Amino acid sequence: MTALSPASFHPLDAAVQPVFDTVLTRSPHEPEFHQAVHEVLQSIAPVLAAHPEYVDGGILERLVEPERQILFRVPWVDDSGKLQVNRGYRIQFSSVLGPYKGGLRFHPSVNLSIIKFLGFEQIFKNALTGQGIGGGKGGSDFDPHGRSNAEVMRFCQSFMNELYRHLGEHTDVPAGDIGVGGREIGYLFGQYRKVTNRHESGMFTGKGTGWGGAEVRTEATGYGAVFFAQEMLAVKGDSFEGKRVGISGSGNVAIYAIQKATQLGAVPVTASDSSGYVVDDAGIDVDLLRHIKEVERARIVEYANRRPGARFIEGGSVWEVPVDIAVPSATQNEVSLADAQALIANGVRAVSEGANMPCVPEAVEAFQKAGVLFAPGKAANAGGVATSALEMSQNASRQRWTFGDSENKLREIMGDIHRASFDAAARYGVEGDYVAGANIAGFERVAAAMLAQGVI
């Protein structure tokens, strides 16, 4: 999970290198953000050549600088009566296509670089959905793991006491991310409602289905990553049927990627957390995994303790396990070059990023050179934010859609994202390169809107 140093980046086209140099100078010590910006810039030089008006309009110079960066103190009192202080963030990157939209992450690793990288990725991910939402991200270095419900509630209330003034259904609409599930969203929304004296259902997504939440929102990111992989495989005349699937993580994304892959006839064989990973050659029992991780909030070793035939490997790499399809769903930069080489040697056919930027650039390059189908996170894991936008639509119209209706809409959106990415890559002479295609398709939509709206 180590971020790259500036010296390790490949040189960029002369049209975009000065923009990247400015990012390095203006935002030093932010390696994850540098990595995210570099990944986009290396794809879009052909677009600038075809559209010189984007250069004249300073689109890139504006795009790499957030519209607003919010950093604040979060004081709260733990169960022993001791004062604790955490740091809160909200990066409002781009609102040219709609209100800022992006999750909140509560994890000790959270810092400005990580939130900026996530927010920058969110611009293009949200643009790909075609749903009129801008890009933003937020969070805190607070760790909810091991904290009581009362402690989590007090933290969330203090966090929202500051953040509420920057939110609103037409301004900025957060959701969940790592460390922010249904419990945290409930406390955050409740405090927003209290301090604003408004029940704006559409200003927070991922809510409980009994009080404004949408069906399939919990499952959407994992389902979407599988749907995108299904679309890639279909182009090659292939499917999930009978395939071994390797999945990292054991949160929402991983759990529901496992569930959907199983429904499509595959055999997901792995899950992991920070302590290690489990291998279950009979196929991961998603109900058992969900109970251990979502109800008991226990470590992944408990799965092996209760599931006959499953084994737990402490530490190590989950990507050493031979699989046909890989869905990295844990965190950024979790798949190293060595991991990619192990997957390739074991015959992996497709990789679909369920997490945000889980593969280091060298791993992505290795997959592409080996002919492995590769779906970048900004396309493959857009199902979560796409369903969040569906939740916003339902809140605005006071409607409720069924699980089946919502899943069908999600499947359709993921098909549209695949088509947009595939077509953009073909248009610029890099057919089959979903990284370039997703970057180009998202950038074109944002750039056109920025040019139309003037210098703001």
Secondary structure in CASP SS format (residue, H / E / C, confidence):
PFRMAT SS
TARGET T0000
AUTHOR 0000-0000-0000
METHOD secondary structure of the structure
MODEL  1
M C 1.00
T C 1.00
A C 1.00
L C 1.00
S C 1.00
P H 1.00
A H 1.00
S H 1.00
F C 1.00
H C 1.00
P C 1.00
L C 1.00
D C 1.00
A C 1.00
A C 1.00
V C 1.00
Q H 1.00
P H 1.00
V H 1.00
F H 1.00
D H 1.00
T H 1.00
V H 1.00
L H 1.00
T H 1.00
R H 1.00
S C 1.00
P C 1.00
H C 1.00
E C 1.00
P H 1.00
E H 1.00
F H 1.00
H H 1.00
Q H 1.00
A H 1.00
V H 1.00
H H 1.00
E H 1.00
V H 1.00
L H 1.00
Q H 1.00
S H 1.00
I H 1.00
A H 1.00
P H 1.00
V H 1.00
L H 1.00
A H 1.00
A H 1.00
H C 1.00
P H 1.00
E H 1.00
Y H 1.00
V H 1.00
D H 1.00
G C 1.00
G C 1.00
I H 1.00
L H 1.00
E H 1.00
R H 1.00
L H 1.00
V C 1.00
E C 1.00
P C 1.00
E C 1.00
R E 1.00
Q E 1.00
I E 1.00
L E 1.00
F E 1.00
R E 1.00
V E 1.00
P E 1.00
W E 1.00
V E 1.00
D C 1.00
D C 1.00
S C 1.00
G C 1.00
K C 1.00
L E 1.00
Q E 1.00
V E 1.00
N E 1.00
R E 1.00
G E 1.00
Y E 1.00
R E 1.00
I E 1.00
Q E 1.00
F E 1.00
S E 1.00
S C 1.00
V C 1.00
L C 1.00
G C 1.00
P C 1.00
Y E 1.00
K E 1.00
G E 1.00
G E 1.00
L E 1.00
R E 1.00
F E 1.00
H C 1.00
P C 1.00
S C 1.00
V C 1.00
N C 1.00
L H 1.00
S H 1.00
I H 1.00
I H 1.00
K H 1.00
F H 1.00
L H 1.00
G H 1.00
F H 1.00
E H 1.00
Q H 1.00
I H 1.00
F H 1.00
K H 1.00
N H 1.00
A H 1.00
L H 1.00
T H 1.00
G C 1.00
Q C 1.00
G C 1.00
I C 1.00
G E 1.00
G E 1.00
G E 1.00
K E 1.00
G E 1.00
G E 1.00
S E 1.00
D C 1.00
F C 1.00
D C 1.00
P C 1.00
H C 1.00
G C 1.00
R C 1.00
S C 1.00
N H 1.00
A H 1.00
E H 1.00
V H 1.00
M H 1.00
R H 1.00
F H 1.00
C H 1.00
Q H 1.00
S H 1.00
F H 1.00
M H 1.00
N H 1.00
E H 1.00
L H 1.00
Y H 1.00
R H 1.00
H H 1.00
L C 1.00
G E 1.00
E C 1.00
H C 1.00
T C 1.00
D E 1.00
V E 1.00
P E 1.00
A E 1.00
G E 1.00
D C 1.00
I C 1.00
G C 1.00
V C 1.00
G C 1.00
G H 1.00
R H 1.00
E H 1.00
I H 1.00
G H 1.00
Y H 1.00
L H 1.00
F H 1.00
G H 1.00
Q H 1.00
Y H 1.00
R H 1.00
K H 1.00
V H 1.00
T H 1.00
N C 1.00
R C 1.00
H C 1.00
E C 1.00
S H 1.00
G H 1.00
M H 1.00
F C 1.00
T C 1.00
G C 1.00
K C 1.00
G C 1.00
T H 1.00
G H 1.00
W H 1.00
G C 1.00
G C 1.00
A C 1.00
E C 1.00
V C 1.00
R C 1.00
T C 1.00
E C 1.00
A H 1.00
T H 1.00
G H 1.00
Y H 1.00
G H 1.00
A H 1.00
V H 1.00
F H 1.00
F H 1.00
A H 1.00
Q H 1.00
E H 1.00
M H 1.00
L H 1.00
A H 1.00
V H 1.00
K C 1.00
G C 1.00
D C 1.00
S C 1.00
F C 1.00
E C 1.00
G C 1.00
K C 1.00
R E 1.00
V E 1.00
G E 1.00
I E 1.00
S C 1.00
G C 1.00
S C 1.00
G C 1.00
N H 1.00
V H 1.00
A H 1.00
I H 1.00
Y H 1.00
A H 1.00
I H 1.00
Q H 1.00
K H 1.00
A H 1.00
T H 1.00
Q H 1.00
L C 1.00
G C 1.00
A C 1.00
V E 1.00
P E 1.00
V C 1.00
T E 1.00
A E 1.00
S E 1.00
D E 1.00
S C 1.00
S C 1.00
G E 1.00
Y E 1.00
V E 1.00
V E 1.00
D C 1.00
D C 1.00
A C 1.00
G C 1.00
I C 1.00
D C 1.00
V H 1.00
D H 1.00
L H 1.00
L H 1.00
R H 1.00
H H 1.00
I H 1.00
K H 1.00
E H 1.00
V H 1.00
E C 1.00
R C 1.00
A C 1.00
R C 1.00
I C 1.00
V H 1.00
E H 1.00
Y H 1.00
A H 1.00
N H 1.00
R H 1.00
R C 1.00
P C 1.00
G C 1.00
A C 1.00
R E 1.00
F E 1.00
I E 1.00
E E 1.00
G C 1.00
G C 1.00
S C 1.00
V H 1.00
W H 1.00
E H 1.00
V C 1.00
P C 1.00
V C 1.00
D C 1.00
I E 1.00
A E 1.00
V E 1.00
P C 1.00
S C 1.00
A C 1.00
T C 1.00
Q C 1.00
N C 1.00
E C 1.00
V E 1.00
S C 1.00
L H 1.00
A H 1.00
D H 1.00
A H 1.00
Q H 1.00
A H 1.00
L H 1.00
I H 1.00
A H 1.00
N C 1.00
G C 1.00
V C 1.00
R C 1.00
A E 1.00
V E 1.00
S E 1.00
E C 1.00
G C 1.00
A C 1.00
N C 1.00
M C 1.00
P C 1.00
C E 1.00
V C 1.00
P H 1.00
E H 1.00
A H 1.00
V H 1.00
E H 1.00
A H 1.00
F H 1.00
Q H 1.00
K H 1.00
A C 1.00
G C 1.00
V C 1.00
L E 1.00
F E 1.00
A E 1.00
P C 1.00
G H 1.00
K H 1.00
A H 1.00
A H 1.00
N C 1.00
A C 1.00
G H 1.00
G H 1.00
V H 1.00
A H 1.00
T H 1.00
S H 1.00
A H 1.00
L H 1.00
E H 1.00
M H 1.00
S H 1.00
Q H 1.00
N H 1.00
A H 1.00
S H 1.00
R C 1.00
Q C 1.00
R C 1.00
W C 1.00
T C 1.00
F H 1.00
G H 1.00
D H 1.00
S H 1.00
E H 1.00
N H 1.00
K H 1.00
L H 1.00
R H 1.00
E H 1.00
I H 1.00
M H 1.00
G H 1.00
D H 1.00
I H 1.00
H H 1.00
R H 1.00
A H 1.00
S H 1.00
F H 1.00
D H 1.00
A H 1.00
A H 1.00
A H 1.00
R H 1.00
Y C 1.00
G C 1.00
V C 1.00
E C 1.00
G C 1.00
D C 1.00
Y H 1.00
V H 1.00
A H 1.00
G H 1.00
A H 1.00
N H 1.00
I H 1.00
A H 1.00
G H 1.00
F H 1.00
E H 1.00
R H 1.00
V H 1.00
A H 1.00
A H 1.00
A H 1.00
M H 1.00
L H 1.00
A H 1.00
Q H 1.00
G C 1.00
V C 1.00
I C 1.00
END
